[in-house]
């Protein structure tokens, strides 16, 4: 509940922010790390909490010289459908997020940062906070095509991935239609001024 000044009021149960961590169990270590924690609330009640412990990820909004945005079309098994999304992926341990963004861009699409251009950071935002601790670093890049995509043989080989380019002038009219992923929609909105300046 909130009051007029925008501050939150507490409850008699206390807050999860003040809970005591009783135990942690890794239910699944790979390929996605699933964790269960027992938390003792301020009122004495013990609850279990499940979440996916996820490394940071990156997503890139790539724009070509001729005003087209570069997307990846891939099959998402959880949704049982093909989706059009921006190039994205996980940040490896010790890897700089900007380097991870350029790596994922090249691996998934074959596009690279155009000569003389710099990667533009759009910020770091969390996703699905009730299910995971995932943060995504968003970037905008002016790009040029270099080579065919290089997909990994572990899982991407099964995603039925292909590169799709869409004119920047058309992309916002496709939101909530064929482009309906929240991260992709958010990244496009964050980069709207760069796209409009193209």
N, C-alpha and C positions, 0 to 999 in steps of 0.2 A: 504494500500500500504506500502511496506517496501523498505528501501534503503539498499545499500550494507553493511552498518555496522550493520544491523539487527534491527535497531530502527524503530518504526512505525512513519509514518507522519500523522498528523491530517487532519481533513477536516474543511471546513468553518462552518459546522453544530455543531461542538463541540462533546464531548464524553458523552456516557451514564454514565461514571464514575463521571461526573460533573453535572448530572441531579438533579433536586430538586424533592423529593418525595411529590406529591400533596395529594394523598389519597391512602388508602389500603382497599380492600374489600375482605373478605373471601367468595368465591362463594360456596364452599363446605367444611365443617369442617371435616367430616368423610365419609368413612374410609380413603380416601386420601384427604389431605388438598390442595385445589386449590385456588390460590390467584390471584387477579387482582390489579395491581398498576397503577396509573396515574403518569407519569413522565414528568416534564417540562424540556425540553432540553435547553442547553445554548443559542440556537438561538430563544427561545421562543415557539417553537412548543411543544404541549402536546401530548404524545402518551400513549396508554394503553399497559401494559405488563402482560402476563399471565404465571404463572408457578406453579409447584407442590412444595409445601413447605414440605420437607421430612426430617425426622430425619436421623442421620447417620445409615449406615447399616454395616454388616460384611459379609465376605465370607471366607470359610476355604478350604484349599487344604489338604485333609486327605489321608495319605499314610499308608497302613497296613504293618505288619512285613513281609508278603510274597510279597511285591512289587506291590500291587494293589492300585489304586486310587479310592476313594469312591465318587460317584455322586448320585444325586437325579434326577429321571425321573419324570416330572410332566407336566400336561396340562396347557398351557399358552393361555388363552382365547383370548387375544389381537392378538396373532399370529395364532390362530385356529390350533394349533398343539402341540404334546408332545415334550418337550425339555429335553436334558440332561445337567444338570448344577451342579455346586458345591454347597454344603450346604451353605445357606445364610439366612439372615433375618435382621430385624430392631433392633437397639439398643434402649432399653427402657429408659425413662427419668431417669437420675441419674445412669444408669448402665455403668460399665466399658466395653469398646468395647471388650477386651479380654475375659471377663466373658460372654458377649453376644455371642461371637464366639463359645465358648465351649458349651453354652446352646443350640444354634441353631444346632450345630453338633450332639449333643446327641438327641435332639427332632426329628430332621428330619431323622437321620440315625441309631440311637442306638449305634453309636460308641463313644468312649471316648478317651481322651488323654492316651497314653500308659504309664504304670508305669515307673517313672524315666525320662520321656520326658517333655520338655517345649514347650509351644506354641511359634512359631517364627513369629514376626511381619514382614510383607512384605511391609508395607507402607499404606498411606491413599490417595486415589485418587478420583477425582470427576467424575461423570457420567452424560451424556446428559445435558451439561450446558445451552443449549437453552431452555430446557423444565423443569428443576428441579434444586434445590440447593443441590442435594444429593451427599454425600461423602461415599465411601465404604472403610472400614478398612479390609485389606487382611492379612491372616495368613496361615502358614504352620504348620501341626501337624502330628506327628507319632501317629497312633491310634490303638486301639484294640476294637473288637466288645463286647458289654456289654448286650444289650437287644433290643427288637423290637422298632421301632420308636414310638414316642408319638406325634401324630399330634393334633393340636388344632381343636376344633369343630366349630370355627367361619368361617374359610374360607379354611384352608388346607384340611379339610375333602372332599372338592369338587375338589381338584387338581389332583386326581387320581395319588397320589405320590407313588413311589417305589424306593428302593435302587438299584443302579447298580454299580458294581465294574469292573474296566478295568485295565489290566496290564499296569504298568507305561511305559513299553517299547513300547506299542501300542498307547498311548494316543495322542501324538503329530501328528501322521499320521491321526488322526480322526478330527483334527481341520479343520474348514470350510466344514466339512461333517456333521456327526451326532452331533458333538459338534460345535455349531456356535454362541453361546452367547458371546458378546464382554467382559463382565466381567469375565466369566469363562475362556475364552482364555487368557485374561490379567493375571489372577491369576496363570494360568498354566505357562505362560512365566516368571512371577516373581519368581516362585518357581522351575524353571528348574534345578538350581544347586543342590537343595536339593533332587529333584527327581532322578537326575543323580547319586547322591552319594549313593542311596539306594542299 
